[in-house]
Amino acid sequence: MEFLAKIAVDLKGAVAERAIAGAASPPPEFRTVARGPGWRVDDVTCTYGPLDRPFSEEHSGFSVALVLAGTFQYRGVPGHDRTGHLMTPGSLMLGNPGQPFQCVHQHGHGDRCLSFHFASDCFEEIAADAGASRGERSFRVMRLPAMREMSPLAAKACANLVGASGGSNLETPWEEIALQVGAAAIRSANDFSIAEPDPLPSVAARITRAIRMMEEGDPQPWTLQRLAAEARLSPYHFLRTFEKVTGVTPHQYTRRLRLRRAATQLLAASSPILDIVMDCGFGDLSNFNRAFRGEFGMSPRQFRRDAGSAQ
């Protein structure tokens, strides 16, 4: 099974188990997969849905959470920033020490994230080495969309998560990934312009449903016309709203999602590249190679080879 699809299937299983058990608002499940001096990586599965009442939390330190599956709204709490941000696979949830927040599942059930946590002194070193000035060594935004700069790290992190369960052929040290994720997140956050709030809940719900359908891995192409029809919006309204809440166009989102899946398979399996190309919905090897090089800065073969030689 394709690895990111397996992560989504595992999430669905957790949501289904909760529904059968009838558990009332169980806390998210945290599984620490690696830790070191000043950093920790957690695999977090949440089975909340629209009927669960959100509760306020507070970041204990600096954190960068990569969304692997599912969707939810990430927002501040009364007295702080109440701007809502739709979190989708590939996006980053950012947190500063002491920052209050809520995660809300208004339009779907469950999510799964890979969460990187940093002690203040460790993050200070990372931010300084990443070129952040003294006044830029905390996150000025709460969320980053799925960005090209994060694609290689997201693929390595997903491959490592597969490796933790015994299925990966190539693993990168978690410490290396954690430090790189922290540096890339602070650089991107400092360069990112603060977006407008999400649209009306009814419109956001339609966009969320479309994103969750795209995540299912349907082999049929998700054209703008098809997505707009599923969301019951005009193509232009869908395009404008989708870009507003995700930070990218539907075409960029679907291509990045498929390329991230392909990169994860390149690291986590020994399948021939052509098989991976077909499995991830690219019908032409030359087009795939061109798109992959544009996203990752190298060919698929070099990406796999460099990851192997780094071990």
C-alpha positions in Angstrom: 0.0 0.0 0.0 1.2 3.5 -0.8 2.7 4.9 2.4 0.8 8.2 2.9 -2.4 6.4 2.0 -1.6 3.9 4.7 -1.2 6.8 7.2 -4.7 8.0 6.2 -6.1 4.5 6.5 -4.6 4.1 10.0 -6.3 7.4 10.9 -9.6 6.2 9.6 -9.2 3.0 11.6 -8.6 5.0 14.8 -11.7 7.1 14.1 -13.8 4.0 13.4 -12.6 2.3 16.6 -13.6 5.3 18.6 -17.1 5.3 17.0 -17.5 1.6 17.9 -16.3 2.1 21.5 -18.5 5.2 21.9 -15.7 7.0 23.7 -16.5 10.5 24.8 -13.9 13.0 23.6 -10.8 10.9 24.3 -7.5 13.0 24.4 -5.2 12.8 21.3 -2.8 9.9 21.4 0.8 10.9 21.6 3.6 8.4 20.7 7.1 9.7 21.0 9.2 8.3 18.2 12.5 10.0 18.9 14.1 12.5 21.4 17.4 14.1 22.1 18.9 17.0 24.0 16.4 19.9 23.6 14.1 18.2 21.0 11.4 15.5 20.7 9.3 14.1 17.9 5.8 12.8 18.6 3.4 10.9 16.3 0.0 12.4 17.3 -3.4 10.9 16.3 -6.6 12.8 17.2 -10.1 11.3 16.6 -12.2 14.4 17.4 -15.1 15.3 15.2 -17.8 18.0 14.8 -19.7 17.0 17.9 -16.6 17.2 20.2 -16.3 20.5 22.1 -12.9 22.1 21.6 -10.8 22.8 24.6 -8.0 25.3 25.2 -4.4 24.2 25.2 -1.1 25.9 25.6 2.2 25.2 23.8 4.8 24.2 26.4 7.7 25.2 24.0 8.5 25.9 20.4 6.7 23.3 18.1 6.3 22.5 14.4 3.6 20.0 13.6 3.5 18.5 10.1 -0.1 17.5 9.2 0.0 14.0 7.7 -3.7 13.2 7.3 -7.1 14.8 8.0 -8.0 18.4 8.4 -8.8 20.7 11.3 -9.0 24.4 12.2 -6.1 25.8 14.3 -6.9 29.0 16.1 -6.1 31.2 19.1 -8.4 31.5 22.1 -10.4 34.5 23.5 -8.1 37.3 24.5 -5.5 36.3 21.9 -5.5 35.8 18.1 -8.8 34.2 17.1 -7.9 33.9 13.4 -8.8 30.5 12.2 -6.5 28.5 9.9 -7.5 25.4 8.0 -4.8 22.8 8.5 -4.4 20.3 5.6 -2.0 17.5 4.8 1.5 19.0 4.2 0.8 22.2 6.2 2.7 23.2 9.3 1.1 24.1 12.7 3.5 26.5 14.5 3.6 27.3 18.2 5.5 29.5 20.6 6.0 28.8 24.4 3.0 29.8 26.4 0.8 30.4 23.3 -2.8 29.3 23.9 -4.7 27.6 21.1 -7.5 25.4 20.1 -7.8 22.6 17.4 -11.4 22.4 16.1 -12.8 19.6 13.9 -15.9 21.3 12.5 -16.0 19.7 9.1 -14.5 16.2 9.5 -13.3 13.5 11.9 -9.7 13.1 13.0 -6.2 14.1 12.0 -2.7 12.8 12.3 0.4 14.9 12.8 4.2 14.5 13.2 5.0 17.1 15.9 8.5 18.4 16.5 9.1 20.0 19.9 12.1 22.2 20.9 13.3 23.6 24.2 13.9 27.3 24.1 17.7 27.2 24.2 17.7 24.5 21.4 15.4 26.6 19.2 17.4 29.7 19.9 20.4 28.0 18.5 18.5 26.7 15.5 17.0 30.1 14.7 20.4 31.9 15.0 22.1 29.4 12.8 19.2 29.7 10.3 20.0 33.5 10.0 17.1 34.8 12.1 17.8 38.1 13.8 17.3 38.3 17.6 13.8 39.8 17.0 12.8 37.0 14.6 13.5 34.0 16.8 9.9 33.1 17.4 7.0 32.3 15.0 5.1 35.4 13.8 2.4 33.3 12.1 0.5 30.3 13.5 0.4 28.2 10.3 2.3 27.7 7.0 0.7 26.0 3.9 2.2 23.1 2.1 5.3 24.7 0.7 8.0 23.6 -1.8 10.8 24.3 0.7 9.3 21.7 3.1 8.6 18.9 0.6 12.0 17.1 0.9 11.8 17.2 4.7 8.2 16.1 4.8 9.1 13.1 2.6 12.0 12.1 4.8 9.9 12.5 8.0 7.1 10.3 6.5 9.7 7.7 5.4 11.1 7.6 8.9 7.7 7.1 10.4 7.2 4.1 8.1 10.7 2.9 9.1 9.7 3.1 12.8 7.1 0.4 12.1 9.6 -1.7 10.2 8.7 -0.9 6.6 11.4 1.5 5.4 14.6 0.8 3.6 16.1 4.2 4.1 16.1 6.2 7.4 17.5 9.6 8.1 18.5 10.3 11.8 15.5 11.9 13.5 17.8 14.6 15.1 18.9 15.7 11.6 15.3 16.0 10.4 14.2 17.8 13.6 16.9 20.4 13.3 16.3 20.9 9.6 12.5 21.2 10.2 13.0 23.8 12.9 15.3 25.9 10.7 13.1 25.7 7.6 10.0 26.6 9.6 11.5 29.7 11.2 12.9 30.9 7.8 9.6 30.3 6.1 7.5 31.9 8.9 9.7 35.1 8.8 9.1 35.3 5.0 5.4 34.4 5.0 2.8 37.2 4.7 0.0 36.9 7.2 -3.1 35.6 5.4 -6.7 36.8 5.8 -9.0 34.8 8.1 -10.8 31.8 6.6 -14.1 32.3 4.8 -17.5 31.7 6.3 -17.9 28.3 8.0 -20.3 27.0 5.3 -17.8 27.7 2.6 -14.8 26.4 4.6 -16.8 23.2 5.1 -17.1 22.7 1.4 -13.4 23.3 0.8 -12.5 20.9 3.6 -14.7 18.1 2.1 -13.0 18.6 -1.3 -9.5 18.4 0.4 -10.5 15.2 2.2 -11.7 13.7 -1.1 -8.4 14.6 -2.7 -6.6 12.9 0.1 -8.4 9.6 -0.6 -6.1 9.1 -3.6 -8.8 8.8 -6.3 -7.0 7.9 -9.5 -9.4 10.2 -11.5 -7.9 13.6 -12.1 -9.2 16.3 -9.7 -9.9 19.0 -12.3 -11.0 22.5 -11.2 -14.4 21.8 -12.7 -14.8 18.6 -10.8 -13.6 20.1 -7.5 -15.9 23.1 -7.8 -18.9 20.8 -8.6 -18.2 18.7 -5.5 -18.0 21.9 -3.4 -21.2 23.3 -5.1 -19.3 26.5 -5.9 -18.5 28.3 -9.2 -15.0 27.4 -10.5 -13.7 30.9 -9.9 -15.2 31.1 -6.4 -13.7 27.7 -5.6 -10.3 28.7 -6.9 -10.2 32.0 -5.1 -11.4 30.4 -1.8 -9.2 27.3 -2.0 -6.1 29.5 -2.5 -7.2 31.7 0.4 -7.5 28.9 2.9 -4.6 26.7 1.8 -2.1 29.2 0.4 -1.9 27.4 -2.9 -4.1 26.7 -5.9 -5.9 23.4 -6.3 -3.5 22.4 -9.1 -0.5 23.2 -6.9 -2.0 21.3 -4.0 -2.8 18.1 -5.9 0.6 18.1 -7.7 2.5 18.7 -4.4 0.4 16.0 -2.7 1.3 13.4 -5.4 4.9 14.4 -5.5 5.2 14.1 -1.7 3.7 10.7 -1.9 6.2 9.7 -4.7 9.1 11.1 -2.7 8.1 9.1 0.4 7.8 5.9 -1.6 11.3 6.6 -3.1 12.7 6.6 0.4 10.5 4.0 2.0 10.4 1.3 -0.6 12.7 -0.3 -3.3 10.0 -0.3 -6.0 11.1 0.7 -9.5 10.7 4.4 -10.2 8.3 3.7 -13.0 6.0 1.8 -10.7 6.0 4.7 -8.2 5.2 7.1 -11.0 2.1 5.1 -12.0 1.1 4.4 -8.4 1.1 8.2 -7.6 -1.0 9.1 -10.6 1.6 10.4 -13.1 1.0 8.9 -16.5 4.3 10.0 -18.1 7.8 9.5 -16.7 9.3 12.5 -18.4 6.5 14.8 -17.0 7.1 13.3 -13.6 10.8 13.8 -13.7 10.3 17.4 -14.7 7.8 18.1 -11.9 9.9 16.2 -9.3 13.0 18.2 -10.2 11.0 21.5 -9.9 9.8 20.5 -6.4 12.9 18.8 -5.0 15.7 20.4 -7.0 17.0 17.0 -8.3 15.9 13.9 -10.2 14.0 11.1 -8.5 17.0 8.8 -8.9 19.4 11.3 -7.3 16.9 11.9 -4.5 16.8 8.2 -3.6 20.6 7.8 -4.1 21.5 10.8 -1.9 19.2 9.6 0.9 20.9 6.2 0.8 24.5 7.6 0.7 23.7 9.8 3.7 23.2 6.8 6.0 
